[in-house]
Amino acid sequence: MKVVVIGGTGLIGSKLVVELRERGHEAAPAAPNTGVNSLTGEGLEDVLEGATVVVDVSNSPSFADEPVMEFFRTSTSNVLQAEDAAGVRHHVGISIVGTERLPDNAYFAAKIAQEELIKASGIPYSLVHATQFFEFVGPTADEATWDDGKVHIAFYRQADPLTFAHVLVHESVHGFVHRFRAPPSLPSWVNEGLAETIASELVPRAARANETTNRARASLQQYSGMGGMLDARQISPWQYPVAETLCAFMIRQNKRNYVDFVVGIKEGLTWEESLEQRYKAPRDRLVRAYGESINLHGLKE
Ligand SMILES: NC(=O)c1ccc[n+]([C@@H]2O[C@H](COP(=O)([O-])OP(=O)(O)OC[C@H]3O[C@@H](n4cnc5c(N)ncnc54)[C@H](OP(=O)(O)O)[C@@H]3O)[C@@H](O)[C@H]2O)c1
């Protein structure tokens, strides 16, 4: 299969080209020094001829606010248009974990714009949200090295240190669950609900349980239901307390069943099949029973 790697000479792109070739694919690196410029469109038509998949791991030469937005908008539009004309069957884009949570950052805003273009293109796509590559550790440490030779790293911890502890546990749970009998991945509502429940359990804060339930109930009332949460690829911020209280409810019903429910998904069942097997309940019954548990009668999805 011919796979064109836009940005195939860069940090991630060059590794990808090697991997693809090792797996027997025809990998074509496309970048200015192989004669392809996604900003001007130069060379795109030729390189895409006969390509089945395009992986776009190009990057803007400038990270300044306007140029970076201009790069991802123009380059992505050109690539997608050329893919459409060439009959490419799948587009793979790379983005960053949490782009949607930091839209004030110019680079993230540009990546969000890129993601939107890909979603609207009509070409089947996959979007990979990666964390920082390890190769960034060196430059990051260099930038944070002061005249005294020490590396000073600052992070925003928020006023309450327990909030930071909560986040640490939450993210660690994701790491564990991701690797536990990996893959497949859990649906977002299970993944986030479990991470929140364990973080609340390990970093106990007075009144948090009540607050979470109140926030979940208020949101469910405001949005007249769960807002499609059970099928969402990534749940919205307002749905986190709902996912947490739903997870806590399922665990309260039967801890062993919850473990088996997660294992069932990891072994390849859909979450609904796993729910049916472990809890003997279809999704609407789960939603109704959960609603009752937080005094919301007749809750619907
Ligand atoms: N680095 C991270 O930690 C990280 C984390 C998550 C996601 N990502 C994403 O991963 C992608 C790749 O990052 P990277 O660190 O591998 O980037 P990189 O090393 O800077 O490589 C960028 C690639 O894009 C090519 N390129 C630049 N301008 C181009 C143009 N006009 N037309 C075609 N190709 C062009 C470069 O070609 P030349 O070498 O010829 O200039 C190079 O091959 C980015 O979209 C980034 O947002 C990165």
PDBQT file of the ligand as one rigid body, heavy atoms in Angstrom, charges set to zero:
ROOT
HETATM    1  N1  LIG A 401       6.827  17.273  18.966  1.00  0.00    +0.000 N 
HETATM    2  C1  LIG A 401       5.881  16.863  19.785  1.00  0.00    +0.000 C 
HETATM    3  O1  LIG A 401       6.103  16.639  20.983  1.00  0.00    +0.000 OA
HETATM    4  C2  LIG A 401       4.476  16.661  19.246  1.00  0.00    +0.000 A 
HETATM    5  C3  LIG A 401       3.477  16.144  20.075  1.00  0.00    +0.000 A 
HETATM    6  C4  LIG A 401       2.209  15.926  19.547  1.00  0.00    +0.000 A 
HETATM    7  C5  LIG A 401       1.948  16.219  18.214  1.00  0.00    +0.000 A 
HETATM    8  N2  LIG A 401       2.936  16.724  17.445  1.00  0.00    +0.000 N 
HETATM    9  C6  LIG A 401       2.637  17.047  16.031  1.00  0.00    +0.000 C 
HETATM   10  O2  LIG A 401       3.445  16.206  15.206  1.00  0.00    +0.000 OA
HETATM   11  C7  LIG A 401       3.694  16.887  13.991  1.00  0.00    +0.000 C 
HETATM   12  C8  LIG A 401       5.154  16.713  13.635  1.00  0.00    +0.000 C 
HETATM   13  O3  LIG A 401       5.990  17.235  14.661  1.00  0.00    +0.000 OA
HETATM   14  P1  LIG A 401       7.571  17.060  14.585  1.00  0.00    +0.000 P 
HETATM   15  O4  LIG A 401       8.100  17.463  15.908  1.00  0.00    +0.000 OA
HETATM   16  O5  LIG A 401       7.899  15.708  14.012  1.00  0.00    +0.000 OA
HETATM   17  O6  LIG A 401       7.925  18.187  13.496  1.00  0.00    +0.000 OA
HETATM   18  P2  LIG A 401       9.327  18.519  12.789  1.00  0.00    +0.000 P 
HETATM   19  O7  LIG A 401      10.428  17.633  13.279  1.00  0.00    +0.000 OA
HETATM   20  O8  LIG A 401       9.514  19.999  12.861  1.00  0.00    +0.000 OA
HETATM   21  O9  LIG A 401       9.052  18.118  11.270  1.00  0.00    +0.000 OA
HETATM   22  C9  LIG A 401       8.209  18.894  10.478  1.00  0.00    +0.000 C 
HETATM   23  C10 LIG A 401       8.112  18.299   9.100  1.00  0.00    +0.000 C 
HETATM   24  O10 LIG A 401       7.219  19.120   8.323  1.00  0.00    +0.000 OA
HETATM   25  C11 LIG A 401       7.857  19.423   7.112  1.00  0.00    +0.000 C 
HETATM   26  N3  LIG A 401       7.384  20.681   6.555  1.00  0.00    +0.000 N 
HETATM   27  C12 LIG A 401       7.577  21.943   6.997  1.00  0.00    +0.000 A 
HETATM   28  N4  LIG A 401       7.036  22.820   6.139  1.00  0.00    +0.000 NA
HETATM   29  C13 LIG A 401       6.477  22.085   5.145  1.00  0.00    +0.000 A 
HETATM   30  C14 LIG A 401       5.788  22.414   3.968  1.00  0.00    +0.000 A 
HETATM   31  N5  LIG A 401       5.536  23.677   3.611  1.00  0.00    +0.000 N 
HETATM   32  N6  LIG A 401       5.372  21.404   3.141  1.00  0.00    +0.000 NA
HETATM   33  C15 LIG A 401       5.622  20.110   3.471  1.00  0.00    +0.000 A 
HETATM   34  N7  LIG A 401       6.264  19.746   4.590  1.00  0.00    +0.000 NA
HETATM   35  C16 LIG A 401       6.694  20.722   5.404  1.00  0.00    +0.000 A 
HETATM   36  C17 LIG A 401       9.342  19.507   7.483  1.00  0.00    +0.000 C 
HETATM   37  O11 LIG A 401      10.120  19.413   6.322  1.00  0.00    +0.000 OA
HETATM   38  P3  LIG A 401      11.617  20.056   6.299  1.00  0.00    +0.000 P 
HETATM   39  O12 LIG A 401      12.426  19.235   7.236  1.00  0.00    +0.000 OA
HETATM   40  O13 LIG A 401      12.013  19.902   4.866  1.00  0.00    +0.000 OA
HETATM   41  O14 LIG A 401      11.460  21.459   6.739  1.00  0.00    +0.000 OA
HETATM   42  C18 LIG A 401       9.454  18.267   8.356  1.00  0.00    +0.000 C 
HETATM   43  O15 LIG A 401       9.511  17.097   7.555  1.00  0.00    +0.000 OA
HETATM   44  C19 LIG A 401       3.232  18.340  14.170  1.00  0.00    +0.000 C 
HETATM   45  O16 LIG A 401       2.023  18.535  13.440  1.00  0.00    +0.000 OA
HETATM   46  C20 LIG A 401       3.001  18.482  15.648  1.00  0.00    +0.000 C 
HETATM   47  O17 LIG A 401       1.915  19.352  15.954  1.00  0.00    +0.000 OA
HETATM   48  C21 LIG A 401       4.197  16.950  17.917  1.00  0.00    +0.000 A 
ENDROOT
TORSDOF 0
